[in-house]
Amino acid sequence: MHYLVWEDLTLFMPKRKRILVNRVSGFALPNRIMAIMGPSGSGKSTLLNALSGRLSSNVLLTGNILLNGKQTSRASTNISYVTQEDNLLGCLTVRETLTYSARLRLPCTMTNTEMDKVVEETMIKIGLEECGENRVGNWHSRGISGGEKRRLSIGLEMLTQPYLMLLDEPTSGLDSASAFFVIHALKNVALDGKIVICCIHQPSSFVFDLFDDLCLLSSGDTIYFGEAKAAIQFFCDAGFPCPPRRSPSDHFLRCINSDFDNILPFRNYLSHPHTSLDPESSLNFTTKNIKEKLLQHYHNSPYSLNARKFIREITLVHAESASELDMNKDNWWNWNQLCTLTVRSFVNMKRDFSYYWLRIVFSIIIASAAGIMFFDIGLSSFSIMSRAKVYSFFFNFLLCLSVGGLPSFIEEWKGLLMKSNQVLHYERLNRHYGDGVFVCANFLSSIPFVTLAAISPVAILYSMVKFHLGFSIFCYFFINIFFCILIMESITMTVALLVPNFFMGVGISAAVIMFLTIASGLYRQLPDLPKLFWKYPMTYISFTSWAVKGQYKNDMIGLEFEPVNPGEPKMKGEQVLTTCFGVNSNQSKWWDLGAVLLLFLCHRLVFFMVLKYKDRVVWVWRRRWMKQSLEQLGKRSSFRMERVIPSKRHQPLHSLSSQEGLTSPLQ
């Protein structure tokens, strides 16, 4: 039998000196569905994050969280977590979304036919078989409804049949009928031997009747924990019975939400219009007083004692070895996942016109404009500087178009502007695939589009301006631009991982582009650049420097230009390179192209390292900062003597700080 236990769980935020969840204990068993309820800010989502192992790095945790007797881990395939946001790719259909997720997450021993069968069964369970061919939809195209998106998000987590399903506001934004259907579907999942825990804000009476257990929170304290149906009797015994024809969930939340005490007295809600009130009656209490009375009543009630007793029993009797817990190892490479993710990324790029198609159109327009401006440039002496202007115009504007890929990548990674779509972040957090698989899949799926984005403007500019003719010269020009675009994509994606929003991403990406082009030799000859920093090391680490030098050689070597004064001998391209552009013609252009390729690999490696280690570095830094903050707080006598909760419990906390390398002052 599977079970989840949390005992004396305290969540503390040192930065704000605030306790989010205060010594909460409870358990969840299979074949039952639990609701975590409470007003806004009561700690529902924080508790759910702690149970799933996805707690923010700026929150300190003490207490025990055990799944089958072992500490929970977000790397476990036995735990699925459905967030409030719908993490979906808008260009895919409902069936494609489920199918690709099944290919990524289900065991490789299953055949495609077996996976498709699982997908169809899941669609039937969540009622999406009729909209299977409809696209999910995103910011520029209408798709399925909000209720269907919520059911699709739940269906994605149902594919792997986890031991434990955690859902944060699964009925958010749904009408009462859709909310009832969603919870009913989750109830059926629980009856299959699973543990289902839902963080829910205010369910209707029909939805509330579907829950087996209830955990009621207020300001981080447990007001009630036990069977959902027994909560009505608990409130009645405490002196706050549920009025007739009132929804129990509405009554519970009204009793413990003290945010509006100054606006609406509680007695006006609870009293009957034909009943006179005694001024000394408990019905004249403020909600804050009622909450304190309920809290004290719960700690002295059999509900709290039985819960702790049961926690001790199942922890000792049903302890399970670690080998029996199927933990998903963070494999960085998997061929099946690579193929699936590459195909999915290719389909998404092909259907989303803002990902590449819009940039391709703009690059064609820019190349056409440059071709018209410098049409048939010729080989006169004046064409030498005109060629430099063509390359300056082309490189600057074409590379700046790489910033255009930022919105689409941020939509995949974090969500556009409002972070409403965190597909890749969500999938990596749940260990659907490794970081190396994603980096390779993103590169492979983008090759056809980057090829088109490079060859279209190059062909137009090459034919209209009439550069040095020759197939090998054209191929060099194309390959050079191809790798330049890939490098700029790597820089843009790295920026997208580091910045918090879209606007900063655009500004920083554009700044990086201009910074790298300063040392390219387009504006000033390379020998004339200041030696400190700009020449050493910028000319070596800037890919535009190598790309421009290689393109100058590719175009100039082998050409002869008309002299400035008639009668003088023609100027060879090698001489022009040295005198006009400060480029050493003795070094092969293929060496420059090799340097661009090497820099591309380095930029991809940087992107991979940021993708893999950014969260870990931030986590370590925040933990170190929290440790220092706690040490400072611990020196304050007022903080050490602060009473945590108005409760008679004095059991010691079972700290997890040994795992974090921290010591909590809450013990």
C-alpha positions, 0 to 999 in steps of 0.5 A: 500500500502506498501512502504519503505522510507529512509531520510537523511541517514548517515552511519559513521564508527568512527574507520576509521573516514569515512563516508560511506553513506552521507545524502541519501534519497529515497523511494521504492514502490510496483510493481516496481523494483529498482537498486542501482548502483555505482562503487566499494566502493560507499556504495551500499552494506552498504546502502542495509544492513542499509535498511534491518536492518543488519548493522554492529555494528561498523557503526553508523546510523543517519536518518530515515528508515521506512517500512510502517511508522515504523522502519525496523527490521531484525526480520521482516518476511516482509523483505528478504535479499539475500546476495552476497554469496550463503548460501546453504548446499551442500549435499542437493538437490535443492528440499530438500533445498527449502522444508526444508526452507518452513517447517521452515519458512512457517506458521504452519497452512499450510499442507505439501501438501500446502507447497510442492505446494509453493515449486513447484511454486517457482521452476517453477518461477526461472527455477529450475524444471529440476535440482530439484533432483541435489545436490547443491554441496560443496568443495568436490562434484560438484553440480549445476552451479553458476547461478542455485545457485543464483536462488536457493538463490533468490527462498528461499527468495521468499517462504515467499512472503515478502513485501520487497526483498533486493538483494545484487549483484543478477547477480554476476558471471552470464552470460548476459542471466542468469542475464537477466532471474534472473532480469526478475523473480524479475520483476515478483515478484515486479508485484505481489505487492512487493518491490524489490531493487537490488544492482547491479554492472554493468548491461547490457542494456537489464537488465537495461531496466527491472528496474523501478527506479534507485539510483546512488551512488558515494563515498556515495553521491546520484548522481541520484535518480528517474526513470531509463529511466529518468536518460539518460535525467538527464545526458544529461541536466547536459552536459554529454549525453550518446554516441550513441550505448553505454550502459546507465549503462556503461556510468553512471558508467564511469562518476562517477568512478574517480579511474582511472583518472590518467590512462584513461582521460575521454575525450578519452572515450566520444569523437567521433574519428572524432570530434576535441575537444575544450581545454575549453570544459567540455569534458576535465573534470576529472571524479572527476570534472564531479562527483562533477558537477553531484552531484551539478546538482542533488541537484538543480534539480527537481528530488531531490525536487520531491523525498523529497516532495514525501517522506513527502507525503507518510510518512504522508498519508500512516502511518501504525500502528505497529500492522499491521506489521507482526513481527516475534517474536524470539520464542526459541522453535517450535516443527515443526521447531525442527523436520524439522531441526533435519531431515535436519541436519541428512541428511546432516551429513549422506551424508557428509563423512567429518562430521562423517564418516571419524572420525569413520573410523579413530577411528576404525583404532586407536582402532585396532592399540591399540588393536594390541599393547596391545592384551590380556593384561592379569592380570599379575602385569605388566598389571597394568601399561599397562592398564593405557597406553591403556587408555592414548592412547585411550582417547587422540587420540580418543578425538583429533578426535573430532577436525575433526568435526570442518571443517564441522561445520564451513562450516555450520556456517561460511564457510570453510576458505573463509566463503563462506557458512554461512548457519546457521549464515544466517538462524539465522540472518533471524530468521528462527528458534530459538537458542534453536531449533538449539542446540537441533536439532544438538544434536538429529541429531548427536546421531546415528553418535556419538553412532557409533563413540563411540561403534565401537572403544570401541567394538574393544578395549574391545574385543582385549585387554580383559578388565574386562568382563561383559555386564554392564562393556562394557555398562559403557565403551561405555556410558562414551566414548559417553558423552566424545565425545559429550562434545568435540563436544560442546567444538569444536562448541563453539570454532568455534563460537568464532574464526574467521577462521578454522586454529585458530579453529583447534589450539585452540580446540587441545589446549583445549583438551590437557589442560583438559587432564592434570588434568585427572590423566593419567599422574600423580596421582590425589593426587600428582597434585598441589593443586592450580589450577590443583587439585582445581578446574581443577580436578572438572571441567575437564570432563576427570578427572571424565571419567578416574576415572570412567573407572579405577573403571569400569575396576579394581574393581572385578579383582585380579592381580598376585603379583609382587613376587611369593608366595605373595597374589594376588592384588585386583583391589580396592587396585591397584586403591588406590596405583597405580592410587590414585583413591578412590574406595569407591566412586561409578563409577556411581557417576563419570558417573553422573558428566560427564553427568552434565558436558555435560549439562553444556558445551551444556549450554555454547554453547547455551549462546555463540550462543545466546549472543555473537553477542549481547555482541560484539554489545554492546562492539563496541557501547560503544567503538564507543561512546567513539571514537565519544566523543573524535572526538567531542572535535576536532574543525576540526572534528566538523567544517568539511563539510560533502558534497559539497552540498547546503542542510542543512536539519537537520538529524533525528537521530536514535541515541536515539534508540542506546543510542548514539549521532552523531557528524554529526548532 
